[in-house]
Amino acid sequence: MTSKSGSFTHKLPGEHVYEGVLFFEYSPPEVLDRVKDFNVRDDDVFIVTYPKAGTTWLQEVLWLIMNDGQLKEANEKQVYFRSPFLEFKDTVLNEVGLELAAAVPSPRVIKTHLQKRLAPKQLNDKNCKVVILFRNPKDVCVSYYHFYRSSSSMGNFKGSWNEFFEMFITGHTGHGSWFDFTESWWHSRHNSNVKLIYYEDMKKNLTKSVEELAKFLGRSLSHQNVDDIVKHCSFENMKTNPMTNHEDVYSINKNISPLLRKGTVGDWKNHFTVAQSEVFDKVLEEKLGHLNIPFTYKF
Ligand code: A3P
């Protein structure tokens, strides 16, 4: 799938390149153009993640924090309608993230996987909040591989793990290079309206994460609210909850791999060979080593 020089030689159906970043048909150029001028509101909360970092988990947590732990509505409406995916367009169902986002009531919880330079320009001027979620990139890579296998929106990928591994480390995956995405947002982490969190910390102590996020977002939650959110957002609950598990999404074949697959830290060890892990470490060091990002898997 890659040439000796590492350049990409295989094109999956539906791929296109927008301003140097690879996308699939569900993020078409006209939507990506419009995203830049999206009207941001001061009370918006943006969730910024690379695909498979635990976006859906954070969407559910943040939506509940911003809605005072209202389990009733969360149990009645799909998470992707409550918390729209900004740069998404489904021509079959006629769903456009930009339009869903314009229609949901404030305070909105909006998901994006875009690199910073492609995100709405107003993110820099408004008082909105931005929560960036990072995850051990080896686990992201494994999770994305299974998503590519199961989702028809990812070019009907039929390749092997080894092929996907090459695609990931050379930046040829949907929404572009994980390395570029990560670097683009890392530089914003000290802005007062930005909070950077890690999937591994949410796994270690979700109660603490919920409390810290609520504080950052200026929401006061009772102990009961926090407990309810933590229980509602457990992997087991979200996996069986039809409002969060995406089992009704026609493009995902859950028999190949469900969206809520394992929800663990360190599954990469079941996929990476020792050589692949070493290559990954080397590429990570070359590309992002100077940033000293504390990915938990290193410790
Ligand atoms: P795995 O494939 O490793 O299981 P995204 O929402 O960004 O597409 O990320 C999907 C990943 O987040 C999947 O990882 C999924 O299992 C995990 N995930 C979703 N909800 C979770 C939860 N409540 N707890 C832990 N992990 C969760």
Residues whose N, C-alpha, C, O or C-beta is under 5 A from the ligand:
A	BS01	A3P	Y50 P51 K52 A53 G54 T55 T56 W57 D139 S143 C233 S234 F235 M238 L259 L260 R261 K262 G263 T264
